[in-house]
Amino acid sequence: MDLRAKRIAPYGLGQEVCSLVSRGQVNLYWLEGHSPLGGVLAAGLRNARLGHEQVRARLQEAATAVIHDMERFLSPLGTIAAITPLIGLLGTVVGMIEVFSVIVAGDGASRTADLAGGISRALVTTAAGLTVAIPALMFHRYFQRRVEDITVRMEEQASQVVEFIAHYQGSVSLSDGGEGERVEADGRLAPEVKRS
């Protein structure tokens, strides 16, 4: 999933949905295809007749799925950031074991090239681990923050729609691509509307 906030949770969509609902012009299929936030709002509105608590529950379920989709690459990135320094440390330990093996074998002073090779390997593996871990950690934190910001934006707009449904005086008309359902403000399904 692309983590552009304006694609996932466009500003003003919640307000636009409230306006469309109040005029009886909201089309749930259009809303669902509009954006991930639109899909979340459509899931809630499909349950408007069950009351605002059910709307809130359905919004939460749909939002959880969107958030999970946004976070799916964060875990591997976090794992890379956490494990590469450990791999570098393992290389350091192996390199130091080599150095001490040369020293224990005796005459370490005359085998400086072997000592230097072990130390060099230890430092190279440490540097390699850190070279991978530092950018991975930076990107992980950056994307984690983006997901949090988008989540807050989605919550704000979803809350706006829930409050609208909870306090709307009159009836709400929802349309599933030409087939509308009239829903009273108290959540009861209105008498059957002629479907075209």
WOTATA-V445187 format. One record per residue. N is the residue number from 1. RES is the residue in three letters. PHI is phi as a letter, one per 40 degrees, with the letter a starting at -180 (999 if undefined). OMEGA is omega in whole degrees, 0 to 359 (999 if undefined). NEAR is the number of other ideal C-beta (glycine too) atoms within 10 Angstrom. Layout:
N&RES&PHI&OMEGA&NEAR ; N&RES&PHI&OMEGA&NEAR
This chain:
1&MET&999&177&14 ; 2&ASP&c&184&7 ; 3&LEU&c&174&15 ; 4&ARG&c&184&11 ; 5&ALA&d&183&15 ; 6&LYS&c&176&10 ; 7&ARG&c&183&13 ; 8&ILE&c&183&24 ; 9&ALA&b&183&26 ; 10&PRO&c&177&18 ; 11&TYR&c&175&13 ; 12&GLY&g&182&9 ; 13&LEU&c&179&22 ; 14&GLY&d&179&23 ; 15&GLN&c&178&13 ; 16&GLU&c&179&17 ; 17&VAL&c&178&24 ; 18&CYS&d&179&20 ; 19&SER&c&179&13 ; 20&LEU&c&179&19 ; 21&VAL&c&182&23 ; 22&SER&c&178&16 ; 23&ARG&c&181&10 ; 24&GLY&g&185&14 ; 25&GLN&b&182&13 ; 26&VAL&c&178&22 ; 27&ASN&b&186&18 ; 28&LEU&c&178&21 ; 29&TYR&c&176&13 ; 30&TRP&c&182&15 ; 31&LEU&c&180&25 ; 32&GLU&c&181&20 ; 33&GLY&c&184&11 ; 34&HIS&c&185&17 ; 35&SER&a&175&18 ; 36&PRO&d&176&23 ; 37&LEU&c&177&27 ; 38&GLY&d&177&21 ; 39&GLY&c&178&17 ; 40&VAL&c&181&30 ; 41&LEU&c&178&33 ; 42&ALA&c&178&24 ; 43&ALA&c&178&23 ; 44&GLY&c&183&24 ; 45&LEU&c&177&25 ; 46&ARG&c&181&20 ; 47&ASN&b&183&19 ; 48&ALA&d&182&24 ; 49&ARG&c&181&19 ; 50&LEU&c&179&15 ; 51&GLY&h&187&15 ; 52&HIS&c&177&22 ; 53&GLU&c&177&12 ; 54&GLN&c&176&15 ; 55&VAL&c&180&25 ; 56&ARG&c&180&19 ; 57&ALA&c&180&15 ; 58&ARG&c&176&20 ; 59&LEU&c&181&25 ; 60&GLN&c&179&14 ; 61&GLU&c&181&12 ; 62&ALA&c&179&22 ; 63&ALA&c&178&22 ; 64&THR&c&179&11 ; 65&ALA&c&179&13 ; 66&VAL&c&180&21 ; 67&ILE&c&178&19 ; 68&HIS&d&179&10 ; 69&ASP&c&179&13 ; 70&MET&c&185&22 ; 71&GLU&c&189&16 ; 72&ARG&c&179&10 ; 73&PHE&c&180&14 ; 74&LEU&c&182&16 ; 75&SER&c&177&10 ; 76&PRO&c&179&11 ; 77&LEU&c&177&17 ; 78&GLY&c&178&17 ; 79&THR&c&178&12 ; 80&ILE&c&181&16 ; 81&ALA&c&182&19 ; 82&ALA&c&189&13 ; 83&ILE&c&184&14 ; 84&THR&c&175&20 ; 85&PRO&c&178&17 ; 86&LEU&c&176&11 ; 87&ILE&c&176&15 ; 88&GLY&c&178&22 ; 89&LEU&c&177&15 ; 90&LEU&c&177&13 ; 91&GLY&c&178&19 ; 92&THR&c&180&19 ; 93&VAL&c&179&12 ; 94&VAL&c&178&13 ; 95&GLY&c&180&20 ; 96&MET&c&176&14 ; 97&ILE&c&177&12 ; 98&GLU&d&180&18 ; 99&VAL&c&182&19 ; 100&PHE&c&176&13 ; 101&SER&c&179&11 ; 102&VAL&c&181&19 ; 103&ILE&c&182&15 ; 104&VAL&c&180&8 ; 105&ALA&c&176&10 ; 106&GLY&g&177&9 ; 107&ASP&f&179&8 ; 108&GLY&c&183&14 ; 109&ALA&c&182&8 ; 110&SER&c&182&8 ; 111&ARG&b&182&14 ; 112&THR&c&179&10 ; 113&ALA&c&178&8 ; 114&ASP&c&178&16 ; 115&LEU&c&181&16 ; 116&ALA&c&179&12 ; 117&GLY&c&179&15 ; 118&GLY&c&179&19 ; 119&ILE&c&179&15 ; 120&SER&c&178&13 ; 121&ARG&c&179&17 ; 122&ALA&c&182&21 ; 123&LEU&c&180&14 ; 124&VAL&c&181&14 ; 125&THR&c&177&19 ; 126&THR&c&180&18 ; 127&ALA&c&180&13 ; 128&ALA&c&178&14 ; 129&GLY&d&180&20 ; 130&LEU&c&179&14 ; 131&THR&c&177&12 ; 132&VAL&c&187&17 ; 133&ALA&c&185&19 ; 134&ILE&c&178&13 ; 135&PRO&c&180&13 ; 136&ALA&c&179&20 ; 137&LEU&c&179&17 ; 138&MET&c&179&11 ; 139&PHE&c&178&16 ; 140&HIS&d&180&20 ; 141&ARG&c&181&14 ; 142&TYR&c&182&11 ; 143&PHE&c&177&17 ; 144&GLN&c&178&15 ; 145&ARG&c&177&10 ; 146&ARG&c&179&16 ; 147&VAL&c&179&17 ; 148&GLU&c&180&13 ; 149&ASP&c&180&13 ; 150&ILE&c&178&22 ; 151&THR&c&178&17 ; 152&VAL&c&180&12 ; 153&ARG&c&179&19 ; 154&MET&c&181&26 ; 155&GLU&c&180&16 ; 156&GLU&c&183&12 ; 157&GLN&c&177&25 ; 158&ALA&c&178&25 ; 159&SER&c&178&13 ; 160&GLN&d&180&16 ; 161&VAL&c&179&25 ; 162&VAL&c&179&19 ; 163&GLU&c&178&14 ; 164&PHE&c&181&19 ; 165&ILE&c&181&22 ; 166&ALA&c&186&14 ; 167&HIS&b&184&9 ; 168&TYR&c&178&18 ; 169&GLN&c&182&6 ; 170&GLY&h&181&9 ; 171&SER&b&180&15 ; 172&VAL&b&178&24 ; 173&SER&b&179&18 ; 174&LEU&b&182&22 ; 175&SER&b&173&18 ; 176&ASP&b&176&15 ; 177&GLY&f&177&10 ; 178&GLY&h&177&9 ; 179&GLU&b&185&13 ; 180&GLY&c&171&19 ; 181&GLU&b&175&19 ; 182&ARG&c&181&17 ; 183&VAL&b&179&23 ; 184&GLU&c&182&15 ; 185&ALA&c&181&15 ; 186&ASP&c&175&10 ; 187&GLY&g&180&18 ; 188&ARG&c&176&13 ; 189&LEU&c&181&13 ; 190&ALA&c&176&13 ; 191&PRO&d&185&7 ; 192&GLU&d&177&8 ; 193&VAL&b&179&12 ; 194&LYS&c&182&5 ; 195&ARG&c&180&9 ; 196&SER&c&999&6
